[in-house]
Amino acid sequence: MNSLIGGIRQLAGAPAMRKAVAALDVLLGLIRRAAEALAALLMAVMFLTFILQIAVRYSAPITWLADRFPFLEPSKYGWTLDFSLLLWVWLVFLGNALVVRERDHVTFDILYDYVGPTTRKWFAILAALAISVALIASIEPTWGKFYILRLKKTATLSQIFGDGIRMRHIYSVYFAFLAIVAARYLWRIQDVARHGAEQTGPHAEGPYDP
């Protein structure tokens, strides 16, 4: 197994590979910052939608208000609840895939911290491999379950997205989550092989942290 780590380290240490890894680290940093901006935007839109819900709910009993300002007619805003839920689903999955770092998660690392650096490295590699394999393996059966959602419409989102919107479109972000997190942990394997488990993962403060 040490020879496997050595092979990964040697491959990652080649000059051309080092340049590629450095360029990819820069790209990952840009993607993370863009994802943070997108997450902030989704949160802001969700908050504004919530404020709109409150305004419409408490202005509904004032009947003359809707007569004078037709855009305040409560029946036009039934979509706000489903829209808030849509934003929340996308925020959770995209945020966890692209923004949340491994050290931000709650970890049970008593055994991990007890063992030596070599064993810790293998723990990190095997855990990353298991997570990646499990997520990739779940894509096909999950898609099979999602297939029926191609026919199911949302209750109210057709008011703003048209009749073409389906539940499958809303939850399709889950597949992006599966693919991105699997790719991150595959990348973590070579990162641990090159730098060791102490320089990555829950206790790392370095430039790269999956």
C-alpha positions as CSV (number, residue, x, y, z in Angstrom):
1,M,0.0,0.0,0.0
2,N,2.9,2.3,0.7
3,S,4.0,1.7,-2.9
4,L,0.6,2.9,-4.1
5,I,0.9,6.1,-2.1
6,G,4.4,6.5,-3.4
7,G,3.1,6.1,-7.0
8,I,0.4,8.7,-6.5
9,R,2.9,11.1,-4.9
10,Q,5.4,10.6,-7.7
11,L,2.7,11.1,-10.4
12,A,1.5,14.2,-8.6
13,G,5.0,15.5,-8.1
14,A,5.9,15.5,-11.8
15,P,6.6,19.0,-13.1
16,A,3.8,19.0,-15.6
17,M,1.4,17.5,-13.0
18,R,2.5,20.1,-10.4
19,K,1.6,22.9,-12.9
20,A,-1.8,21.3,-13.7
21,V,-2.5,20.9,-9.9
22,A,-1.6,24.5,-9.2
23,A,-3.8,25.7,-12.1
24,L,-6.6,23.5,-10.9
25,D,-6.2,24.9,-7.3
26,V,-6.6,28.4,-8.7
27,L,-9.7,27.3,-10.7
28,L,-11.2,25.6,-7.6
29,G,-10.7,28.8,-5.6
30,L,-12.5,30.9,-8.2
31,I,-15.3,28.3,-8.3
32,R,-15.6,28.4,-4.5
33,R,-15.8,32.2,-4.5
34,A,-18.5,32.2,-7.3
35,A,-20.4,29.5,-5.3
36,E,-20.2,31.7,-2.2
37,A,-21.7,34.6,-4.1
38,L,-24.4,32.4,-5.6
39,A,-25.3,31.0,-2.1
40,A,-25.5,34.6,-0.8
41,L,-27.7,35.6,-3.7
42,L,-30.0,32.6,-3.1
43,M,-30.3,33.4,0.6
44,A,-31.1,37.1,-0.2
45,V,-33.8,36.1,-2.7
46,M,-35.2,33.6,-0.2
47,F,-35.3,36.3,2.5
48,L,-37.0,38.8,0.1
49,T,-39.6,36.2,-0.8
50,F,-40.2,35.6,2.9
51,I,-40.8,39.3,3.4
52,L,-43.2,39.4,0.5
53,Q,-45.1,36.5,2.0
54,I,-45.5,38.4,5.3
55,A,-46.5,41.6,3.5
56,V,-49.2,39.8,1.4
57,R,-50.5,37.8,4.3
58,Y,-51.1,40.8,6.6
59,S,-52.4,43.1,3.8
60,A,-54.9,40.5,2.7
61,P,-57.6,41.5,5.2
62,I,-57.5,45.1,3.9
63,T,-59.8,44.5,1.0
64,W,-59.6,48.0,-0.4
65,L,-55.8,47.8,-0.7
66,A,-56.0,45.0,-3.4
67,D,-58.6,47.0,-5.2
68,R,-56.4,50.1,-5.3
69,F,-53.2,48.2,-5.9
70,P,-54.0,45.1,-8.0
71,F,-50.5,43.7,-7.7
72,L,-51.2,43.1,-4.0
73,E,-54.0,40.6,-4.8
74,P,-53.2,37.7,-2.4
75,S,-54.2,35.0,-5.0
76,K,-51.2,36.1,-7.1
77,Y,-48.7,35.0,-4.5
78,G,-49.4,31.4,-3.8
79,W,-46.1,30.5,-5.4
80,T,-44.0,32.1,-2.7
81,L,-44.0,29.1,-0.4
82,D,-42.9,26.6,-3.1
83,F,-40.4,29.1,-4.4
84,S,-38.8,29.5,-1.0
85,L,-38.6,25.7,-0.6
86,L,-36.9,25.5,-4.1
87,L,-34.4,28.1,-3.1
88,W,-33.7,26.3,0.2
89,V,-33.1,22.9,-1.6
90,W,-30.7,24.5,-4.1
91,L,-28.9,26.5,-1.4
92,V,-28.4,23.4,0.8
93,F,-27.1,21.1,-1.9
94,L,-25.0,23.6,-3.8
95,G,-23.7,25.1,-0.6
96,N,-22.6,21.7,0.7
97,A,-21.1,20.7,-2.6
98,L,-19.1,23.9,-3.3
99,V,-18.9,26.1,-0.2
100,V,-18.8,24.0,3.0
101,R,-15.3,22.8,3.8
102,E,-14.5,19.4,5.4
103,R,-13.4,21.1,8.6
104,D,-16.8,22.8,8.8
105,H,-18.5,19.4,9.4
106,V,-18.9,17.7,12.8
107,T,-16.4,14.8,12.9
108,F,-15.9,12.0,15.4
109,D,-12.1,11.7,15.2
110,I,-11.0,10.1,18.5
111,L,-9.5,7.1,16.7
112,Y,-8.3,9.2,13.9
113,D,-6.3,11.5,16.2
114,Y,-5.0,8.5,18.3
115,V,-3.2,6.7,15.4
116,G,0.1,7.7,13.8
117,P,0.5,9.8,10.7
118,T,0.8,6.8,8.3
119,T,-2.3,5.1,9.6
120,R,-4.1,8.5,9.6
121,K,-3.1,9.0,5.9
122,W,-4.7,5.6,5.1
123,F,-7.8,6.4,7.1
124,A,-8.2,9.6,5.0
125,I,-7.5,7.9,1.7
126,L,-9.9,5.0,2.3
127,A,-12.6,7.3,3.7
128,A,-12.4,9.6,0.7
129,L,-12.5,6.6,-1.7
130,A,-15.5,5.1,0.2
131,I,-17.4,8.4,0.0
132,S,-16.7,8.9,-3.7
133,V,-17.6,5.3,-4.6
134,A,-20.8,5.4,-2.6
135,L,-22.0,8.7,-4.1
136,I,-21.1,7.7,-7.7
137,A,-22.9,4.3,-7.2
138,S,-26.0,6.0,-5.9
139,I,-26.5,8.2,-9.0
140,E,-28.0,5.5,-11.2
141,P,-30.6,4.1,-8.7
142,T,-31.5,7.6,-7.6
143,W,-32.1,8.6,-11.2
144,G,-34.4,5.7,-11.5
145,K,-36.5,7.0,-8.6
146,F,-36.4,10.5,-10.1
147,Y,-37.8,9.3,-13.4
148,I,-41.3,9.3,-12.2
149,L,-41.0,13.0,-11.2
150,R,-40.8,13.9,-14.8
151,L,-44.6,13.9,-14.8
152,K,-45.3,15.5,-11.4
153,K,-45.9,19.2,-11.4
154,T,-45.5,21.6,-8.5
155,A,-48.6,23.1,-7.0
156,T,-47.9,26.7,-7.8
157,L,-44.5,27.3,-9.4
158,S,-46.0,27.1,-12.9
159,Q,-47.2,30.7,-12.2
160,I,-43.7,32.0,-12.5
161,F,-41.8,29.2,-14.5
162,G,-44.6,28.1,-16.8
163,D,-46.2,24.7,-17.3
164,G,-42.9,23.1,-18.2
165,I,-41.6,23.0,-14.7
166,R,-41.6,19.6,-13.0
167,M,-40.5,18.3,-9.7
168,R,-37.6,16.6,-11.4
169,H,-36.2,20.0,-12.4
170,I,-36.4,21.2,-8.8
171,Y,-34.5,18.3,-7.3
172,S,-32.0,17.9,-10.2
173,V,-29.5,19.8,-8.1
174,Y,-29.1,16.7,-6.0
175,F,-27.2,15.0,-8.9
176,A,-24.8,18.0,-9.1
177,F,-24.3,17.5,-5.4
178,L,-23.5,13.8,-5.9
179,A,-21.0,14.4,-8.7
180,I,-19.2,17.4,-7.2
181,V,-18.7,15.9,-3.8
182,A,-17.5,12.6,-5.3
183,A,-15.0,14.6,-7.4
184,R,-13.8,16.5,-4.4
185,Y,-13.1,13.4,-2.5
186,L,-11.3,11.8,-5.4
187,W,-9.2,14.9,-5.6
188,R,-8.6,14.6,-1.8
189,I,-6.9,11.1,-2.3
190,Q,-4.0,12.6,-4.3
191,D,-3.9,15.6,-2.0
192,V,-3.5,13.4,1.1
193,A,-0.9,11.2,-0.7
194,R,1.1,14.3,-1.6
195,H,0.8,16.3,1.6
196,G,-0.3,13.9,4.3
197,A,-3.5,13.8,6.3
198,E,-2.3,16.5,8.7
199,Q,-2.1,19.1,5.9
200,T,-5.7,18.5,4.7
201,G,-9.0,17.6,6.2
202,P,-10.7,18.7,9.4
203,H,-7.6,20.3,11.0
204,A,-6.1,21.8,7.9
205,E,-5.8,25.5,7.3
206,G,-4.1,25.3,4.0
207,P,-5.2,26.6,0.6
208,Y,-7.0,23.4,-0.4
209,D,-9.6,21.8,1.8
210,P,-12.3,19.6,0.1
